[in-house]
Amino acid sequence: MTGIATHTSTTTMSLLIKDTTREERIRIVNRALNCGGGGCENCSSCWLGGGNVDNIYQDYIDGKKELAQINMEYSRQYAGKQSGYGKREEVR
């Protein structure tokens, strides 16, 4: 089970769509990313072409895709696009 510790107890809550309401999913995304609230962790999504984080996780908020699926798809598409990161040097 995927979960996060709540601030009020040591139990974990499921992040799965089937276990959350739309409002809870909005709070989960906002808390995890803390974008726009002065707590931006410079994930580089905006300038790497990944788009606004609100748009990236909209399918989770709307109950269409799980977080794990969105993160996997995002990683496949954008991982390694930062300056030189993940690029192999040509051997001569």
KOLGU-4560 file (N, C-alpha, C; in nm, 3 decimals, padded with zeros to 5 digits):
<recs>
<n_xx: 00.084 n_yy: -00.118 n_zz: 00.000 ca_xx: 00.000 ca_yy: 00.000 ca_zz: 00.000 c_xx: 00.088 c_yy: 00.124 c_zz: 00.000 mol: A seq: 1 type: MET>
<n_xx: 00.059 n_yy: 00.216 n_zz: -00.089 ca_xx: 00.131 ca_yy: 00.341 ca_zz: -00.094 c_xx: 00.065 c_yy: 00.437 c_zz: 00.002 mol: A seq: 2 type: THR>
<n_xx: 00.145 n_yy: 00.507 n_zz: 00.082 ca_xx: 00.083 ca_yy: 00.598 ca_zz: 00.176 c_xx: 00.179 c_yy: 00.704 c_zz: 00.224 mol: A seq: 3 type: GLY>
<n_xx: 00.125 n_yy: 00.801 n_zz: 00.294 ca_xx: 00.205 ca_yy: 00.905 ca_zz: 00.355 c_xx: 00.164 c_yy: 00.915 c_zz: 00.500 mol: A seq: 4 type: ILE>
<n_xx: 00.258 n_yy: 00.952 n_zz: 00.584 ca_xx: 00.225 ca_yy: 00.969 ca_zz: 00.724 c_xx: 00.148 c_yy: 01.099 c_zz: 00.741 mol: A seq: 5 type: ALA>
<n_xx: 00.042 n_yy: 01.093 n_zz: 00.818 ca_xx: -00.034 ca_yy: 01.215 ca_zz: 00.845 c_xx: 00.032 c_yy: 01.289 c_zz: 00.960 mol: A seq: 6 type: THR>
<n_xx: 00.003 n_yy: 01.416 n_zz: 00.972 ca_xx: 00.063 ca_yy: 01.496 ca_zz: 01.078 c_xx: 00.003 c_yy: 01.467 c_zz: 01.214 mol: A seq: 7 type: HIS>
<n_xx: -00.115 n_yy: 01.409 n_zz: 01.218 ca_xx: -00.183 ca_yy: 01.389 ca_zz: 01.345 c_xx: -00.168 c_yy: 01.248 c_zz: 01.400 mol: A seq: 8 type: THR>
<n_xx: -00.115 n_yy: 01.157 n_zz: 01.320 ca_xx: -00.099 ca_yy: 01.020 ca_zz: 01.370 c_xx: 00.014 c_yy: 00.951 c_zz: 01.295 mol: A seq: 9 type: SER>
<n_xx: 00.043 n_yy: 00.831 n_zz: 01.338 ca_xx: 00.148 ca_yy: 00.755 ca_zz: 01.271 c_xx: 00.091 c_yy: 00.659 c_zz: 01.167 mol: A seq: 10 type: THR>
<n_xx: -00.039 n_yy: 00.663 n_zz: 01.148 ca_xx: -00.099 ca_yy: 00.577 ca_zz: 01.046 c_xx: -00.074 c_yy: 00.638 c_zz: 00.909 mol: A seq: 11 type: THR>
<n_xx: -00.086 n_yy: 00.556 n_zz: 00.808 ca_xx: -00.070 ca_yy: 00.607 ca_zz: 00.672 c_xx: -00.205 c_yy: 00.609 c_zz: 00.603 mol: A seq: 12 type: THR>
<n_xx: -00.215 n_yy: 00.701 n_zz: 00.510 ca_xx: -00.338 ca_yy: 00.706 ca_zz: 00.432 c_xx: -00.305 c_yy: 00.667 c_zz: 00.289 mol: A seq: 13 type: MET>
<n_xx: -00.394 n_yy: 00.599 n_zz: 00.229 ca_xx: -00.374 ca_yy: 00.556 ca_zz: 00.091 c_xx: -00.383 c_yy: 00.676 c_zz: -00.002 mol: A seq: 14 type: SER>
<n_xx: -00.300 n_yy: 00.676 n_zz: -00.105 ca_xx: -00.302 ca_yy: 00.781 ca_zz: -00.206 c_xx: -00.378 c_yy: 00.735 c_zz: -00.330 mol: A seq: 15 type: LEU>
<n_xx: -00.426 n_yy: 00.612 n_zz: -00.329 ca_xx: -00.495 ca_yy: 00.557 ca_zz: -00.445 c_xx: -00.626 c_yy: 00.631 c_zz: -00.470 mol: A seq: 16 type: LEU>
<n_xx: -00.661 n_yy: 00.642 n_zz: -00.596 ca_xx: -00.784 ca_yy: 00.710 ca_zz: -00.636 c_xx: -00.905 c_yy: 00.649 c_zz: -00.567 mol: A seq: 17 type: ILE>
<n_xx: -00.910 n_yy: 00.517 n_zz: -00.560 ca_xx: -01.026 ca_yy: 00.451 ca_zz: -00.502 c_xx: -01.044 c_yy: 00.482 c_zz: -00.353 mol: A seq: 18 type: LYS>
<n_xx: -00.938 n_yy: 00.531 n_zz: -00.289 ca_xx: -00.942 ca_yy: 00.557 ca_zz: -00.144 c_xx: -00.948 c_yy: 00.706 c_zz: -00.110 mol: A seq: 19 type: ASP>
<n_xx: -00.955 n_yy: 00.792 n_zz: -00.210 ca_xx: -00.952 ca_yy: 00.936 ca_zz: -00.185 c_xx: -01.063 c_yy: 01.008 c_zz: -00.261 mol: A seq: 20 type: THR>
<n_xx: -01.100 n_yy: 01.122 n_zz: -00.208 ca_xx: -01.195 ca_yy: 01.207 ca_zz: -00.279 c_xx: -01.115 c_yy: 01.305 c_zz: -00.365 mol: A seq: 21 type: THR>
<n_xx: -01.182 n_yy: 01.371 n_zz: -00.454 ca_xx: -01.117 ca_yy: 01.471 ca_zz: -00.540 c_xx: -01.051 c_yy: 01.579 c_zz: -00.453 mol: A seq: 22 type: ARG>
<n_xx: -01.120 n_yy: 01.625 n_zz: -00.350 ca_xx: -01.067 ca_yy: 01.728 ca_zz: -00.262 c_xx: -00.941 c_yy: 01.680 c_zz: -00.190 mol: A seq: 23 type: GLU>
<n_xx: -00.942 n_yy: 01.555 n_zz: -00.147 ca_xx: -00.822 ca_yy: 01.499 ca_zz: -00.082 c_xx: -00.706 c_yy: 01.492 c_zz: -00.181 mol: A seq: 24 type: GLU>
<n_xx: -00.735 n_yy: 01.454 n_zz: -00.306 ca_xx: -00.628 ca_yy: 01.446 ca_zz: -00.406 c_xx: -00.569 c_yy: 01.583 c_zz: -00.436 mol: A seq: 25 type: ARG>
<n_xx: -00.651 n_yy: 01.686 n_zz: -00.436 ca_xx: -00.600 ca_yy: 01.823 ca_zz: -00.454 c_xx: -00.505 c_yy: 01.857 c_zz: -00.340 mol: A seq: 26 type: ILE>
<n_xx: -00.545 n_yy: 01.827 n_zz: -00.217 ca_xx: -00.459 ca_yy: 01.855 ca_zz: -00.100 c_xx: -00.330 c_yy: 01.774 c_zz: -00.106 mol: A seq: 27 type: ARG>
<n_xx: -00.340 n_yy: 01.648 n_zz: -00.148 ca_xx: -00.221 ca_yy: 01.562 ca_zz: -00.158 c_xx: -00.121 c_yy: 01.623 c_zz: -00.254 mol: A seq: 28 type: ILE>
<n_xx: -00.167 n_yy: 01.662 n_zz: -00.372 ca_xx: -00.078 ca_yy: 01.721 ca_zz: -00.474 c_xx: -00.021 c_yy: 01.853 c_zz: -00.423 mol: A seq: 29 type: VAL>
<n_xx: -00.104 n_yy: 01.938 n_zz: -00.368 ca_xx: -00.055 ca_yy: 02.068 ca_zz: -00.320 c_xx: 00.047 c_yy: 02.053 c_zz: -00.209 mol: A seq: 30 type: ASN>
<n_xx: 00.021 n_yy: 01.964 n_zz: -00.115 ca_xx: 00.116 ca_yy: 01.943 ca_zz: -00.004 c_xx: 00.248 c_yy: 01.883 c_zz: -00.054 mol: A seq: 31 type: ARG>
<n_xx: 00.238 n_yy: 01.787 n_zz: -00.143 ca_xx: 00.359 ca_yy: 01.719 ca_zz: -00.190 c_xx: 00.448 c_yy: 01.811 c_zz: -00.271 mol: A seq: 32 type: ALA>
<n_xx: 00.390 n_yy: 01.895 n_zz: -00.352 ca_xx: 00.469 ca_yy: 01.979 ca_zz: -00.441 c_xx: 00.495 c_yy: 02.117 c_zz: -00.383 mol: A seq: 33 type: LEU>
<n_xx: 00.402 n_yy: 02.167 n_zz: -00.306 ca_xx: 00.415 ca_yy: 02.298 ca_zz: -00.244 c_xx: 00.455 c_yy: 02.405 c_zz: -00.344 mol: A seq: 34 type: ASN>
<n_xx: 00.407 n_yy: 02.393 n_zz: -00.466 ca_xx: 00.437 ca_yy: 02.492 ca_zz: -00.569 c_xx: 00.345 c_yy: 02.612 c_zz: -00.554 mol: A seq: 35 type: CYS>
<n_xx: 00.400 n_yy: 02.727 n_zz: -00.581 ca_xx: 00.322 ca_yy: 02.849 ca_zz: -00.577 c_xx: 00.298 c_yy: 02.903 c_zz: -00.438 mol: A seq: 36 type: GLY>
<n_xx: 00.342 n_yy: 02.831 n_zz: -00.338 ca_xx: 00.321 ca_yy: 02.876 ca_zz: -00.201 c_xx: 00.449 c_yy: 02.920 c_zz: -00.136 mol: A seq: 37 type: GLY>
<n_xx: 00.548 n_yy: 02.953 n_zz: -00.213 ca_xx: 00.675 ca_yy: 02.995 ca_zz: -00.156 c_xx: 00.765 c_yy: 02.879 c_zz: -00.120 mol: A seq: 38 type: GLY>
<n_xx: 00.717 n_yy: 02.758 n_zz: -00.136 ca_xx: 00.796 ca_yy: 02.641 ca_zz: -00.100 c_xx: 00.840 c_yy: 02.561 c_zz: -00.221 mol: A seq: 39 type: GLY>
<n_xx: 00.846 n_yy: 02.626 n_zz: -00.336 ca_xx: 00.886 ca_yy: 02.557 ca_zz: -00.458 c_xx: 01.020 c_yy: 02.489 c_zz: -00.438 mol: A seq: 40 type: CYS>
<n_xx: 01.026 n_yy: 02.363 n_zz: -00.475 ca_xx: 01.150 ca_yy: 02.287 ca_zz: -00.460 c_xx: 01.228 c_yy: 02.281 c_zz: -00.590 mol: A seq: 41 type: GLU>
<n_xx: 01.195 n_yy: 02.369 n_zz: -00.683 ca_xx: 01.267 ca_yy: 02.379 ca_zz: -00.810 c_xx: 01.279 c_yy: 02.244 c_zz: -00.880 mol: A seq: 42 type: ASN>
<n_xx: 01.165 n_yy: 02.181 n_zz: -00.900 ca_xx: 01.164 ca_yy: 02.050 ca_zz: -00.965 c_xx: 01.200 c_yy: 02.061 c_zz: -01.114 mol: A seq: 43 type: CYS>
<n_xx: 01.205 n_yy: 02.183 n_zz: -01.165 ca_xx: 01.242 ca_yy: 02.211 ca_zz: -01.304 c_xx: 01.136 c_yy: 02.173 c_zz: -01.405 mol: A seq: 44 type: SER>
<n_xx: 01.022 n_yy: 02.132 n_zz: -01.358 ca_xx: 00.917 ca_yy: 02.091 ca_zz: -01.449 c_xx: 00.879 c_yy: 02.203 c_zz: -01.545 mol: A seq: 45 type: SER>
<n_xx: 00.864 n_yy: 02.322 n_zz: -01.492 ca_xx: 00.816 ca_yy: 02.434 ca_zz: -01.574 c_xx: 00.911 c_yy: 02.464 c_zz: -01.690 mol: A seq: 46 type: CYS>
<n_xx: 01.039 n_yy: 02.474 n_zz: -01.663 ca_xx: 01.130 ca_yy: 02.514 ca_zz: -01.770 c_xx: 01.183 c_yy: 02.398 c_zz: -01.852 mol: A seq: 47 type: TRP>
<n_xx: 01.155 n_yy: 02.276 n_zz: -01.813 ca_xx: 01.196 ca_yy: 02.161 ca_zz: -01.894 c_xx: 01.090 c_yy: 02.121 c_zz: -01.996 mol: A seq: 48 type: LEU>
<n_xx: 00.983 n_yy: 02.196 n_zz: -01.999 ca_xx: 00.876 ca_yy: 02.165 ca_zz: -02.094 c_xx: 00.774 c_yy: 02.069 c_zz: -02.038 mol: A seq: 49 type: GLY>
<n_xx: 00.788 n_yy: 02.032 n_zz: -01.913 ca_xx: 00.693 ca_yy: 01.941 ca_zz: -01.852 c_xx: 00.560 c_yy: 02.005 c_zz: -01.822 mol: A seq: 50 type: GLY>
<n_xx: 00.560 n_yy: 02.136 n_zz: -01.822 ca_xx: 00.435 ca_yy: 02.208 ca_zz: -01.800 c_xx: 00.413 c_yy: 02.240 c_zz: -01.654 mol: A seq: 51 type: GLY>
<n_xx: 00.308 n_yy: 02.309 n_zz: -01.629 ca_xx: 00.271 ca_yy: 02.348 ca_zz: -01.495 c_xx: 00.236 c_yy: 02.223 c_zz: -01.415 mol: A seq: 52 type: ASN>
<n_xx: 00.283 n_yy: 02.216 n_zz: -01.292 ca_xx: 00.258 ca_yy: 02.095 ca_zz: -01.212 c_xx: 00.110 c_yy: 02.071 c_zz: -01.189 mol: A seq: 53 type: VAL>
<n_xx: 00.032 n_yy: 02.178 n_zz: -01.189 ca_xx: -00.113 ca_yy: 02.159 ca_zz: -01.175 c_xx: -00.166 c_yy: 02.077 c_zz: -01.292 mol: A seq: 54 type: ASP>
<n_xx: -00.114 n_yy: 02.100 n_zz: -01.411 ca_xx: -00.157 ca_yy: 02.026 ca_zz: -01.529 c_xx: -00.103 c_yy: 01.883 c_zz: -01.528 mol: A seq: 55 type: ASN>
<n_xx: 00.019 n_yy: 01.865 n_zz: -01.481 ca_xx: 00.081 ca_yy: 01.732 ca_zz: -01.479 c_xx: -00.004 c_yy: 01.636 c_zz: -01.396 mol: A seq: 56 type: ILE>
<n_xx: -00.051 n_yy: 01.680 n_zz: -01.282 ca_xx: -00.124 ca_yy: 01.593 ca_zz: -01.190 c_xx: -00.276 c_yy: 01.607 c_zz: -01.201 mol: A seq: 57 type: TYR>
<n_xx: -00.325 n_yy: 01.675 n_zz: -01.303 ca_xx: -00.470 ca_yy: 01.693 ca_zz: -01.318 c_xx: -00.542 c_yy: 01.560 c_zz: -01.337 mol: A seq: 58 type: GLN>
<n_xx: -00.481 n_yy: 01.466 n_zz: -01.409 ca_xx: -00.546 ca_yy: 01.335 ca_zz: -01.428 c_xx: -00.560 c_yy: 01.260 c_zz: -01.296 mol: A seq: 59 type: ASP>
<n_xx: -00.466 n_yy: 01.278 n_zz: -01.204 ca_xx: -00.479 ca_yy: 01.217 ca_zz: -01.072 c_xx: -00.592 c_yy: 01.285 c_zz: -00.995 mol: A seq: 60 type: TYR>
<n_xx: -00.592 n_yy: 01.416 n_zz: -00.996 ca_xx: -00.696 ca_yy: 01.492 ca_zz: -00.926 c_xx: -00.834 c_yy: 01.453 c_zz: -00.978 mol: A seq: 61 type: ILE>
<n_xx: -00.845 n_yy: 01.436 n_zz: -01.109 ca_xx: -00.973 ca_yy: 01.400 ca_zz: -01.171 c_xx: -01.007 c_yy: 01.252 c_zz: -01.160 mol: A seq: 62 type: ASP>
<n_xx: -00.916 n_yy: 01.172 n_zz: -01.104 ca_xx: -00.944 ca_yy: 01.030 ca_zz: -01.084 c_xx: -00.922 c_yy: 00.944 c_zz: -01.207 mol: A seq: 63 type: GLY>
<n_xx: -00.842 n_yy: 00.992 n_zz: -01.302 ca_xx: -00.819 ca_yy: 00.918 ca_zz: -01.427 c_xx: -00.692 c_yy: 00.832 c_zz: -01.424 mol: A seq: 64 type: LYS>
<n_xx: -00.588 n_yy: 00.879 n_zz: -01.355 ca_xx: -00.461 ca_yy: 00.805 ca_zz: -01.349 c_xx: -00.405 c_yy: 00.813 c_zz: -01.208 mol: A seq: 65 type: LYS>
<n_xx: -00.342 n_yy: 00.704 n_zz: -01.166 ca_xx: -00.276 ca_yy: 00.702 ca_zz: -01.035 c_xx: -00.147 c_yy: 00.783 c_zz: -01.039 mol: A seq: 66 type: GLU>
<n_xx: -00.103 n_yy: 00.830 n_zz: -00.922 ca_xx: 00.022 ca_yy: 00.907 ca_zz: -00.913 c_xx: 00.139 c_yy: 00.831 c_zz: -00.971 mol: A seq: 67 type: LEU>
<n_xx: 00.149 n_yy: 00.704 n_zz: -00.940 ca_xx: 00.263 ca_yy: 00.624 ca_zz: -00.988 c_xx: 00.268 c_yy: 00.622 c_zz: -01.140 mol: A seq: 68 type: ALA>
<n_xx: 00.154 n_yy: 00.610 n_zz: -01.203 ca_xx: 00.150 ca_yy: 00.607 ca_zz: -01.350 c_xx: 00.192 c_yy: 00.742 c_zz: -01.408 mol: A seq: 69 type: GLN>
<n_xx: 00.144 n_yy: 00.851 n_zz: -01.350 ca_xx: 00.181 ca_yy: 00.984 ca_zz: -01.398 c_xx: 00.330 c_yy: 01.006 c_zz: -01.381 mol: A seq: 70 type: ILE>
<n_xx: 00.383 n_yy: 00.971 n_zz: -01.265 ca_xx: 00.527 ca_yy: 00.990 ca_zz: -01.240 c_xx: 00.611 c_yy: 00.906 c_zz: -01.335 mol: A seq: 71 type: ASN>
<n_xx: 00.569 n_yy: 00.784 n_zz: -01.362 ca_xx: 00.642 ca_yy: 00.697 ca_zz: -01.453 c_xx: 00.641 c_yy: 00.756 c_zz: -01.595 mol: A seq: 72 type: MET>
<n_xx: 00.526 n_yy: 00.799 n_zz: -01.641 ca_xx: 00.516 ca_yy: 00.858 ca_zz: -01.774 c_xx: 00.599 c_yy: 00.986 c_zz: -01.785 mol: A seq: 73 type: GLU>
<n_xx: 00.595 n_yy: 01.068 n_zz: -01.682 ca_xx: 00.671 ca_yy: 01.192 ca_zz: -01.682 c_xx: 00.821 c_yy: 01.162 c_zz: -01.686 mol: A seq: 74 type: TYR>
<n_xx: 00.864 n_yy: 01.067 n_zz: -01.605 ca_xx: 01.006 ca_yy: 01.031 ca_zz: -01.601 c_xx: 01.054 c_yy: 00.980 c_zz: -01.736 mol: A seq: 75 type: SER>
<n_xx: 00.974 n_yy: 00.896 n_zz: -01.799 ca_xx: 01.012 ca_yy: 00.844 ca_zz: -01.932 c_xx: 01.027 c_yy: 00.956 c_zz: -02.033 mol: A seq: 76 type: ARG>
<n_xx: 00.940 n_yy: 01.055 n_zz: -02.026 ca_xx: 00.940 ca_yy: 01.162 ca_zz: -02.125 c_xx: 01.044 c_yy: 01.270 c_zz: -02.098 mol: A seq: 77 type: GLN>
<n_xx: 01.067 n_yy: 01.304 n_zz: -01.970 ca_xx: 01.150 ca_yy: 01.421 ca_zz: -01.941 c_xx: 01.280 c_yy: 01.392 c_zz: -01.867 mol: A seq: 78 type: TYR>
<n_xx: 01.300 n_yy: 01.274 n_zz: -01.815 ca_xx: 01.423 ca_yy: 01.246 ca_zz: -01.740 c_xx: 01.544 c_yy: 01.262 c_zz: -01.830 mol: A seq: 79 type: ALA>
<n_xx: 01.644 n_yy: 01.327 n_zz: -01.777 ca_xx: 01.768 ca_yy: 01.343 ca_zz: -01.852 c_xx: 01.772 c_yy: 01.462 c_zz: -01.943 mol: A seq: 80 type: GLY>
<n_xx: 01.671 n_yy: 01.548 n_zz: -01.944 ca_xx: 01.671 ca_yy: 01.662 ca_zz: -02.034 c_xx: 01.743 c_yy: 01.783 c_zz: -01.975 mol: A seq: 81 type: LYS>
<n_xx: 01.782 n_yy: 01.776 n_zz: -01.849 ca_xx: 01.856 ca_yy: 01.887 ca_zz: -01.792 c_xx: 01.994 c_yy: 01.889 c_zz: -01.855 mol: A seq: 82 type: GLN>
<n_xx: 02.057 n_yy: 02.000 n_zz: -01.847 ca_xx: 02.186 ca_yy: 02.023 ca_zz: -01.911 c_xx: 02.285 c_yy: 01.909 c_zz: -01.885 mol: A seq: 83 type: SER>
<n_xx: 02.301 n_yy: 01.823 n_zz: -01.983 ca_xx: 02.400 ca_yy: 01.717 ca_zz: -01.977 c_xx: 02.362 c_yy: 01.598 c_zz: -01.892 mol: A seq: 84 type: GLY>
<n_xx: 02.260 n_yy: 01.608 n_zz: -01.813 ca_xx: 02.222 ca_yy: 01.500 ca_zz: -01.723 c_xx: 02.178 c_yy: 01.378 c_zz: -01.803 mol: A seq: 85 type: TYR>
<n_xx: 02.239 n_yy: 01.266 n_zz: -01.775 ca_xx: 02.197 ca_yy: 01.142 ca_zz: -01.836 c_xx: 02.249 c_yy: 01.119 c_zz: -01.976 mol: A seq: 86 type: GLY>
<n_xx: 02.328 n_yy: 01.213 n_zz: -02.028 ca_xx: 02.380 ca_yy: 01.195 ca_zz: -02.162 c_xx: 02.511 c_yy: 01.119 c_zz: -02.158 mol: A seq: 87 type: LYS>
<n_xx: 02.528 n_yy: 01.028 n_zz: -02.252 ca_xx: 02.650 ca_yy: 00.950 ca_zz: -02.259 c_xx: 02.748 c_yy: 01.019 c_zz: -02.353 mol: A seq: 88 type: ARG>
<n_xx: 02.870 n_yy: 01.022 n_zz: -02.310 ca_xx: 02.972 ca_yy: 01.081 ca_zz: -02.395 c_xx: 03.012 c_yy: 00.979 c_zz: -02.501 mol: A seq: 89 type: GLU>
<n_xx: 03.040 n_yy: 01.029 n_zz: -02.618 ca_xx: 03.079 ca_yy: 00.943 ca_zz: -02.729 c_xx: 03.224 c_yy: 00.897 c_zz: -02.709 mol: A seq: 90 type: GLU>
<n_xx: 03.246 n_yy: 00.767 n_zz: -02.720 ca_xx: 03.380 ca_yy: 00.711 ca_zz: -02.706 c_xx: 03.441 c_yy: 00.699 c_zz: -02.844 mol: A seq: 91 type: VAL>
<n_xx: 03.564 n_yy: 00.749 n_zz: -02.857 ca_xx: 03.634 ca_yy: 00.742 ca_zz: -02.988 c_xx: 03.753 c_yy: 00.654 c_zz: -02.980 mol: A seq: 92 type: ARG>
</recs>
